[in-house]
Structures are given as C-alpha cells and as structure tokens.
Amino acid sequence: MSIFVKICGITNEKDAYSAIKYGADAIGLNQFIKSPRYVDESELFKIKRVLSKEITVVPVFVNPEDEEVFNFLQIFPNSTLQFHGSETRSFCEKFNKPYIKSINVSNISNHENFLKNYESAEQILLDSGTEQLSGGTGEKFDWNQIPTNFNNLIIAGGLNPNNILRLLDYFIPFGVDVCSGVESKKGVKDTTKMKNFIDFVKKYER
C-alpha cells in the first residue's frame, strides 16, 4: 500500500496545482487565523478551481467555533477535517465528517491512551510543538516516541526531502505530512523540494 502524502500549508492556487501534479494525496488549508499560512475565503475559492476530484482537502483548525467549520464545509463539503488544538472527541465527531486529530508529542505523556480516546479519528497526526504552538514549528520530534503498534498514524514535524527516507527506514506510517520542509519562504512552496519529497515517498522501497 502506498504511503499517504499530505502537503500542508498550501496558501495559493499555484501551489495547490503543483501538489496535485506531483502526486500528493491531500492538501492542508490552514484555517487558524493567527497562522501566517491562513487561507481566507476568497483564496479558498481560487484554490477550489484547480483541484481534482482525487485530492483530499484537509482544513486545519485550532479550537474553532462551530460556525468556522460549517462555513468551510459550505465551500468544500467533502473535506477531511483536521483538529490541531485541544478539541474533544465529541467536538470532532459533531460534524459527521472523517477527521484527523493531531497530537503535540511533547505535551502528551501517554500517547497510547490519547490514541484510544480518539479511536473514531480516521488518522492521528503526530507533530512537534511548543506551549505556544500546537504544531507547524518545522522542528523534528524524537521518532522513538512514535507508538509503532498503531496503523493509522500520520507523521509530521520537521520533515523534508533530506530526512524523509530516514523516517521511512525507521517506521512506515499510514502517511506523512510536510509543510515548511518544502517551502522557499513561509507560505510559499518550492516546487523542486515538493516534487522530490513526494517522489521519495511514493517510490520508497525498504
């Protein structure tokens, strides 16, 4: 089975189109207004014009109000939701959509209990973070913290074309998520880095 690749922090239609062209399975659209990669409604409609039916659209929320989620679903009704804050399981489930729940591994002492608490999630995303940032730091976490007995994990946090093969040699997850590791500057993707990252994952053989 091929490894799921999500290109997160897409901010414009050009980068969305490139991600699709190079073979990404999903794009992440940040809906946390304080993020430098936040995508507003007008840009969402521009991005929608270039998307193929095969691509999975993943809005990334951090402790949103219900209205924010429903407004996004008016534009992309078939999205897989990603919750990157302290949202409860019941909150994540209330929209009747598949969802990804993110863990900041530095803040969770018992990862297996956390995963069991969110067993309704399609996937669990493991990310690095700080007390101020729940993810998107561009920093790699200690892969020894990965609970390798779970088969629905997406690994994020500091991944890039230079280290992705080392991760896959250590552990093959359901999927990988990359953001700053394929950027030329914050919020703008580097097409060569993005293509190389996707190629390395899709052509990986142990």
C-alpha positions as CSV (number, residue, x, y, z in Angstrom):
1,M,0.0,0.0,0.0
2,S,1.4,3.4,-0.9
3,I,2.1,6.0,1.8
4,F,-0.4,8.8,2.0
5,V,1.3,12.2,1.4
6,K,-0.3,15.5,2.6
7,I,1.2,18.8,1.6
8,C,0.1,21.2,4.3
9,G,0.2,25.0,4.5
10,I,-1.0,25.5,0.9
11,T,-1.9,29.2,0.6
12,N,-2.5,29.7,-3.2
13,E,-3.8,28.0,-6.3
14,K,-0.4,27.7,-7.9
15,D,1.0,25.6,-5.1
16,A,-2.2,23.6,-4.9
17,Y,-2.0,22.8,-8.6
18,S,1.7,21.8,-8.2
19,A,1.0,19.5,-5.3
20,I,-1.7,17.7,-7.3
21,K,0.6,17.5,-10.4
22,Y,3.4,15.9,-8.4
23,G,1.1,13.3,-6.8
24,A,0.1,14.5,-3.4
25,D,-2.9,12.7,-1.9
26,A,-4.1,15.7,0.2
27,I,-3.5,19.4,0.7
28,G,-3.8,21.1,4.0
29,L,-5.5,24.6,4.2
30,N,-4.9,26.4,7.4
31,Q,-8.0,27.9,9.0
32,F,-6.3,29.2,12.1
33,I,-6.5,33.0,11.6
34,K,-3.3,33.7,13.6
35,S,-1.3,31.4,11.4
36,P,1.0,33.0,8.7
37,R,-0.4,30.4,6.4
38,Y,-4.1,31.2,7.0
39,V,-6.2,31.0,3.8
40,D,-9.2,33.3,3.7
41,E,-12.4,32.6,1.9
42,S,-11.6,34.4,-1.4
43,E,-8.4,32.4,-1.8
44,L,-10.2,29.2,-0.9
45,F,-12.5,29.7,-3.9
46,K,-9.4,30.3,-6.1
47,I,-7.8,27.1,-4.9
48,K,-11.0,25.1,-5.4
49,R,-10.9,25.9,-9.1
50,V,-7.7,23.9,-9.7
51,L,-8.4,20.9,-7.5
52,S,-9.0,17.4,-8.9
53,K,-11.7,15.1,-7.5
54,E,-9.0,12.7,-6.4
55,I,-7.3,15.1,-4.0
56,T,-8.4,15.2,-0.3
57,V,-8.9,18.6,1.1
58,V,-7.9,19.0,4.8
59,P,-8.8,22.2,6.6
60,V,-6.6,22.6,9.7
61,F,-8.4,24.1,12.7
62,V,-7.2,25.0,16.1
63,N,-10.0,25.1,18.7
64,P,-12.5,26.6,16.2
65,E,-16.1,27.7,16.7
66,D,-18.7,25.5,15.1
67,E,-19.5,28.2,12.6
68,E,-15.9,28.3,11.3
69,V,-16.1,24.6,10.4
70,F,-19.5,24.7,8.9
71,N,-18.5,27.7,6.8
72,F,-15.6,25.8,5.4
73,L,-17.8,22.8,4.6
74,Q,-20.0,25.1,2.6
75,I,-17.1,25.5,0.2
76,F,-15.5,22.0,0.5
77,P,-18.3,19.7,1.7
78,N,-16.3,16.5,1.2
79,S,-13.3,17.5,3.4
80,T,-11.5,15.5,5.9
81,L,-11.3,17.8,9.0
82,Q,-8.1,18.2,11.0
83,F,-8.2,19.4,14.6
84,H,-4.9,20.7,15.9
85,G,-5.9,22.1,19.3
86,S,-7.5,20.7,22.4
87,E,-10.8,19.7,20.8
88,T,-12.7,16.9,22.5
89,R,-13.7,13.7,20.7
90,S,-17.3,14.7,20.8
91,F,-16.5,18.1,19.2
92,C,-14.5,16.4,16.4
93,E,-17.4,14.0,15.8
94,K,-20.2,16.5,15.7
95,F,-19.7,17.5,12.0
96,N,-20.2,13.9,10.7
97,K,-17.1,14.1,8.6
98,P,-13.9,12.0,8.7
99,Y,-11.4,13.7,10.9
100,I,-7.7,13.7,11.7
101,K,-6.7,14.5,15.3
102,S,-3.3,16.0,15.9
103,I,-1.0,15.3,18.9
104,N,1.8,17.6,20.0
105,V,4.0,14.7,21.2
106,S,5.9,17.0,23.6
107,N,2.7,17.6,25.6
108,I,1.3,14.1,25.7
109,S,2.9,11.7,28.2
110,N,0.8,8.6,27.3
111,H,0.4,8.5,23.5
112,E,-1.4,5.2,23.5
113,N,-4.2,6.4,25.9
114,F,-4.6,9.5,23.8
115,L,-5.0,7.5,20.6
116,K,-7.6,5.2,22.3
117,N,-9.5,8.3,23.4
118,Y,-9.8,9.4,19.8
119,E,-10.4,6.0,18.2
120,S,-13.1,7.5,16.0
121,A,-10.5,9.5,14.2
122,E,-9.6,8.4,10.7
123,Q,-5.9,9.1,11.5
124,I,-3.8,10.5,14.3
125,L,-1.2,13.1,13.3
126,L,2.0,13.2,15.4
127,D,3.6,16.6,15.3
128,S,6.2,18.6,17.2
129,G,5.2,21.7,19.0
130,T,5.7,24.2,21.9
131,E,3.4,25.5,24.6
132,Q,2.6,28.4,22.3
133,L,2.3,26.4,19.0
134,S,0.4,23.1,18.7
135,G,2.3,22.3,15.6
136,G,3.8,23.8,12.4
137,T,7.1,24.6,14.1
138,G,9.2,22.9,11.4
139,E,11.1,21.0,14.1
140,K,11.5,17.3,14.1
141,F,10.5,15.3,17.2
142,D,12.1,12.2,18.6
143,W,10.9,9.4,16.5
144,N,11.4,7.0,19.4
145,Q,8.2,8.5,20.7
146,I,6.2,7.0,17.8
147,P,3.8,4.3,19.1
148,T,4.6,1.9,16.4
149,N,1.8,-0.6,17.1
150,F,-0.8,1.8,15.6
151,N,-1.5,1.7,11.9
152,N,-3.4,5.0,11.4
153,L,-0.6,7.4,12.1
154,I,0.5,10.4,10.0
155,I,3.9,11.7,10.9
156,A,4.7,15.5,10.7
157,G,7.2,17.8,12.3
158,G,10.3,18.9,10.5
159,L,10.1,16.5,7.6
160,N,11.8,17.5,4.4
161,P,13.4,15.8,1.3
162,N,16.7,15.3,3.2
163,N,15.3,13.3,6.1
164,I,12.1,11.6,4.9
165,L,13.9,8.4,3.8
166,R,15.5,8.1,7.3
167,L,12.0,8.2,8.8
168,L,10.7,5.5,6.5
169,D,13.7,3.3,7.2
170,Y,12.8,3.6,10.9
171,F,9.0,3.4,10.6
172,I,6.5,3.3,7.8
173,P,3.3,5.2,8.9
174,F,0.0,5.4,7.1
175,G,1.0,8.8,5.9
176,V,3.4,11.8,6.1
177,D,2.7,15.5,6.4
178,V,5.1,18.2,5.2
179,C,4.8,22.0,5.3
180,S,7.9,24.2,5.9
181,G,10.2,21.5,4.7
182,V,9.1,22.1,1.1
183,E,8.9,25.9,1.2
184,S,11.0,28.6,-0.4
185,K,9.7,31.0,2.2
186,K,6.9,30.9,4.7
187,G,3.7,30.2,3.0
188,V,5.2,29.6,-0.5
189,K,6.1,26.2,-1.7
190,D,9.4,25.3,-3.5
191,T,8.3,23.1,-6.5
192,T,11.5,21.2,-6.6
193,K,11.5,20.3,-2.9
194,M,7.8,19.4,-3.1
195,K,8.3,17.1,-6.1
196,N,11.4,15.5,-4.6
197,F,9.6,14.8,-1.3
198,I,6.6,13.2,-3.0
199,D,8.8,11.2,-5.3
200,F,10.9,9.9,-2.4
201,V,7.8,8.7,-0.5
202,K,5.9,7.3,-3.5
203,K,9.0,5.4,-4.8
204,Y,10.2,4.2,-1.4
205,E,11.1,0.5,-1.1
206,R,12.6,-1.0,2.1
